[in-house]
Amino acid sequence: MKTHFLPGYPDSSVCCHTYRTKDPFPHSAQRIRPVATPTLKNFVNGRFIDPAGTELLDIIDPTTGDLVARAPVSTAADVDEAMTAAKTAFRTWGRTTPAERQRALLRLADAIDAESDAIVEAQHRNTGQPRATIAADEVAAGADQLRFFAGAARLLEGKSAGEYLPGMTSWVRREPIGVVGQVTPWNFPFLMAIWKIGPALAAGNTLVLKPSDTTPESTLELARISQGILPDGVMNIVLGNGGTGAAIVEHPVPGLVSITGSVRAGMAVAAGAAKTLKRAHLELGGKAPALVFADVDVAKTAAAIADFSFYNAGQDCTAVTRVLVHESIHDEFVDAFVTEARSRTTGSADDADNYFGPLNNVNHFGDVVRKVAELPDHAVIATGGHQIGTAGFFFEPTVVTKVRQTDAIVQEETFGPVITVQSFTSEDEAVTLANDVSYALASSVWTRDHPTAMRVSRDLDFGAVWINTHILLTAEMPHGGFKQSGYGKDLSMYGVEDYTRIKHVMSSLE
């Protein structure tokens, strides 16, 4: 794949869907074999420190169910310590020149490239993703995007100065917000950390970030790498659970809180931020449709959409989850798509032939299993639908047909390798079906007809529309959704501007 990506308060901060539920597979608990494991630390004011609290979270390798680390549950006091460090550091960092911030971010990007192997191994322990995927699509992509943000630091713009009243000159200052609070998900832990810290630091802010409680290690590697590059207190990492996230959101210091996570978590963040009228930046769930018209090359299109559906086990807010196919090619497409799905194998990352890894954690795994088990009687599982093996959280690539628009599997985010296929008879019906969900993050149109592509891309109610491709993102273009997919933009100059505030200054000419 290419550069892309692409998530109460966040428990495992899933982008973009999770529930804390009882483990439906009791045997999985037996797979967590206690061994000597490291206890992770917070990163505050340039140092790794033990938190005040004593509660610990288990970090589990989702490929085996083994315990690989323990992470502290940071308390409100720990969050306050990090906020104090960030507030103090802002006094200096907030007054650096754009060129100084650019140089720091460029150095950090170079250091990320140099430390790629360490980042990959740290993340692989927590996610089970193929190492090559992490290296290319998160570490290399993250370094590239950080270089974009480094350049963006010098390109922020405001309204030109002018005399809008007699004898008075007005101009606009675009300033950093100050301290920002951030929460990242478990599906792309390292890259999502870059998406948060890059624009925040480029604009001159300092930050306190909480990574997901199941995938903190690659973010801690980023913190380690930043030592000696970013001044102490500019970037602070606190580990923990939903209570830690709540403490960040409701703390009086940050002027903005940003989360990539579930709709449920986003609503909680927005409500918590409203208590002190701080700004919220929300990148939440998705239920992306791919609209396939009758003039496509069926085999080629089925192969491409399979790539964009099952990548990262479907744990991507922008992944194709619903395929809408013109009725004239529906059966042919389903046959081709099922064949492609079966070839997208999952399993150990040590097997280079496997396309995707496990679902991230036992709670999410159980949620996906239940959604498939609760399919209505009229739905047909054309392929897949089962757990693979007894170790780890692997699930077969799954294609479901004969679904109805009102079915939960169509309306609700599954966030796994489970794809539905529906048919349509007209362009208007295709657009209506596509838009008839509460999410509005990503979509795609597949056709050889340019006017059709232009009309449909206009009418689709999604923050991103691809034509004859899907999921690919670039640092120069904005990413964000509408409706329950949240508000605010990641990437691009729009993303940097979200981390700034506007001040009008007027001066008398006398």
HELIX and SHEET records of a PDB file:
HELIX    1   1 PRO A   26  ARG A   31  1                                   6    
HELIX    2   2 ALA A   76  TRP A   93  1                                  18    
HELIX    3   3 PRO A   98  ALA A  114  1                                  17    
HELIX    4   4 SER A  116  THR A  127  1                                  12    
HELIX    5   5 ARG A  131  ILE A  134  1                                   4    
HELIX    6   6 ALA A  135  ALA A  140  3                                   6    
HELIX    7   7 ALA A  141  ALA A  152  1                                  12    
HELIX    8   8 PRO A  189  ALA A  202  1                                  14    
HELIX    9   9 GLU A  217  SER A  226  1                                  10    
HELIX   10  10 GLY A  242  GLU A  250  1                                   9    
HELIX   11  11 VAL A  263  ALA A  274  1                                  12    
HELIX   12  12 VAL A  298  PHE A  310  1                                  13    
HELIX   13  13 TYR A  311  GLY A  314  5                                   4    
HELIX   14  14 GLU A  327  ILE A  329  5                                   3    
HELIX   15  15 HIS A  330  SER A  343  1                                  14    
HELIX   16  16 VAL A  362  ALA A  373  1                                  12    
HELIX   17  17 ALA A  408  GLN A  411  1                                   4    
HELIX   18  18 GLU A  427  ASN A  435  1                                   9    
HELIX   19  19 HIS A  450  ASP A  459  1                                  10    
HELIX   20  20 SER A  492  GLU A  497  1                                   6    
SHEET    1   A 2 ASN A  42  VAL A  44  0                                        
SHEET    2   A 2 ARG A  47  ILE A  49 -1                                        
SHEET    1   B 2 LEU A  56  ASP A  61  0                                        
SHEET    2   B 2 ASP A  66  PRO A  72 -1                                        
SHEET    1   C 3 GLY A 162  LEU A 165  0                                        
SHEET    2   C 3 MET A 168  PRO A 176 -1                                        
SHEET    3   C 3 THR A 500  SER A 508 -1                                        
SHEET    1   D 6 MET A 235  ILE A 237  0                                        
SHEET    2   D 6 THR A 206  LYS A 210  1                                        
SHEET    3   D 6 VAL A 179  VAL A 183  1                                        
SHEET    4   D 6 LEU A 256  THR A 260  1                                        
SHEET    5   D 6 ARG A 279  GLU A 283  1                                        
SHEET    6   D 6 GLY A 486  TYR A 487 -1                                        
SHEET    1   E 7 VAL A 380  THR A 383  0                                        
SHEET    2   E 7 THR A 398  THR A 401 -1                                        
SHEET    3   E 7 VAL A 418  PHE A 424  1                                        
SHEET    4   E 7 VAL A 320  HIS A 326  1                                        
SHEET    5   E 7 ALA A 288  VAL A 292  1                                        
SHEET    6   E 7 ALA A 442  TRP A 446  1                                        
SHEET    7   E 7 ALA A 464  ILE A 467  1                                        
SHEET    1   F 2 GLN A 387  ILE A 388  0                                        
SHEET    2   F 2 PHE A 394  PHE A 395 -1                                        
SHEET    1   G 2 TYR A 439  ALA A 440  0                                        
SHEET    2   G 2 PHE A 482  LYS A 483 -1                                        
END                                                                             
